[in-house]
């Protein structure tokens, strides 16, 4: 009777990395559904393409690195990266753009640093920024949403599946339909310098919905819902999202600028436009590239929120979640040094860069 | 007299693992049948191993002392039943390492016959110190986990009054129900034990903390406490509430300072089992020989709690509980969170063994392969000490010990919550254990290295002191010699002055040897050299023809010219100020040379004169020789010091010799004249005078010789220090002390290597070190006093 020799604890919880990853994927589903409803099959095609490319890239590098391929593929982290990137890309972008973004995210953003757990930057955001800078036209071409024809009857809305596939796989063959794309609400507000907010709302282009940016408010609410489930299931801690949303809300309140032409938009507009909620619950919460302690996560989230607003209001891009997250990723180790919790039996926390004495 | 309901504090983190407690509480408290053989390890507690007081073959009674405590933190060991000691030596031991440990093996005689017991009914009349002694002699150590000797724990901080006595009935680990069972069935005894501790400590408050998953135990304890000044406190179940630090936080909101003891904040925490043992020790007079142990797990058909004798082999216990060997996969001593796996069923249970968990593979499956850490932070949410386990993991992997210390690795209580919640199933606690051991080993090494360095530095300092001392001695000797020399020189002022002058000039010229010269300076140098050459030539000619008056007249002129040339040159070199009062007769190296030449010349003419005089010199010749000898002596004396190494003392000796020789020669001549000229009164007188002169001269010579030899011996003596008896004695003492110190060191080393108790050897070492220190100090003091004398 050979008895095993294993160190304590002998009891083990049933939580697994795969479980966490699957929960994250599942929590994006409300957002995916809303985006598909609003923009058509483009989002789903993005997800499918990105998943395939990501798994292929991950498998390739794991093979090169002589790591067990199935073991690491099954942790689900590559899929999460792929989905988050796919959701950030505009629907109907050409397939090669998805390939470039995803493989850059997996190969350069993750595997070259040593794989899961070792990457200092959020891989999905690395991939996103690479394609955003490299292919600005494709990356800013957002289709008009379902229901736009009621406000602007001459605009096309959602494409059919065949047309969608054509647009994705044979981008050259389909002529650019005039009036098919539309500036996002954030774009409109950013570029507006002559109209007051009321005039903007009353103008030909329907920018504002009842809460935030028209149509985008529903996307954001869906992601908020998914995020709430993750926090409820304790897959995520509330600290980073709360930090980001509070900071963004506070910044947009402080620099609202009223309803005049130089207004930066209301807090509600900022919270429910662009990638705010996707970022708050799915990007900022990435544990690998974020801060570790609870306080650190609040600081990290707040930093992202502030940077998002700064870039939106005064920077060169209408949305800024990716840049803000990458910048804060740089700061995460430093944040960790200054947010160490107080250990039991110690009068105060050991903080700062100093070594133990 | 129940006080106001106490506030229950929450602890950070914690987990809620499946409890699995009901399995073992169904059969109440059973009594284990007497085993045939008991194995009693000598190390059942934290601290020094106990020392056997019985021998193999001894017949012992139940409760008889088998091994006594060694040192303050140690515990005696008693016979759990009557029987015969069959072995004392390495035996199976319940430890994670699976290594054996020294143990007394006792074969039961089946009679279970008690030794004479001395129960104390009226303990209130005893002093606390007496009661503490009873607890110590009963071999009671903490029965919850660590096994710290209880009496030592109760008086850990004698200066600190204990305000709160906390009774730990938490039992937060899954599966374990030993304390639960004890509280259910032995509440009265537990309360009696608490009262004994209250009599010892006089605490202001007594809190009995029990998790709310043990309602029967809570009810039983409440009933037993009645209206005594104790409070039974029920609080929510959460692992690890039963940790001493955590329980203190839950019940009082206070935290035990890092690295400190509960006594530092006026608290003492005691385990339920320990209280039972205290009750038995005082009121029944029984030493600690039994305990309640939980036997549980899927591999047992009838999991239960038993009252078992310490030293009962695990095999007997598991068989009692219906072990199914083919189902047993993992055998854990302790709970599933902090227990350790056992390799063998032959090991016995100890005073600290509260649970045996015989798990099947389905119940305690092997952990899945660890995945990379994704820093999800679930571990830091679960950590009851508010550490950052994921950061500790990274730094443990990288062996960054400074960072580990910065993140307070040593405040980790190894409760296992982090490992439990880790989604990547990383064995975090094991990393921390390994890192702690590594750091401890390194610290020990550093400590040793520091010690060696200190010793080396002290040695260097001592050598330095010795060197300085020698240097000082040398100086003192040199000064003495110089004084003697000065006294001598005072007798011959002219000679020393000349030579001193010559020396100064030589060194000065040497020091100012021109290096880089301008053309002008070169020219001047050549002129000076030419003048010097002319002077030398003239001097040589004079030496060849001492009677040439013209040449002799030329010499002063040449000397003057030479000197002028030299001065001009020196001026050009910008050194006129240094050179200004140059004596006319001395011109540096050339001067020294000249003196040499003169001396040589004098010596040559002396030799010539001696040769000419032959064996029978005339009176004139003798006079000449004498004069020449004097010239030679003077010339030699005038030579620079390094050229004339003879000491002034030698000069006087020489002179005395010379005088004596001259007197002898004069006497001989007079005698010869007398033999030639027959009896002559004048000659006779001359002879007498010469004889007197000779004897005088011989006397002077003798004196001079005596002086010279005296000086020599005194010098020798100064070099070879006389050793007086005290010094010798002190030196011997020191050497003896050193030898015994070395021996003690060796003994400690040996003890360490044999893994034996180093205590006595270390005491010996300390003693001998003290003796050595004293001897060294006495010696140093003696030497210092001698120096000042």
Interface residues (C-beta under 8 A of the other chain):
Chain A: X1 X3 X4 X5 X6 X7 X8 X9 X10 X11 X12 X13 X15 X16 X17 X19 X20 X71 X75 X77 X115 X116 X117 X118 X237 X287 X288 X290 X292 X293 X294 X297 X336 X340 X341 X342 X343 X344 X345 X346 X350 X354 X355 X356
Chain B: X12 X15 X17 X18 X96 X98 X174 X245 X249 X255 X256 X257 X258 X259 X260 X325 X328 X329 X330 X331 X332 X334 X336 X337 X338 X339 X340 X341 X342 X343 X344 X357 X359 X364 X366 X367 X368 X369 X371 X372 X373 X374 X375 X376 X377 X378 X380 X381 X384 X385 X386 X387 X388 X390 X391 X402 X403 X405 X406 X407 X408 X411 X414 X416 X419 X420 X421 X422 X423 X424 X425 X427 X429 X430 X433
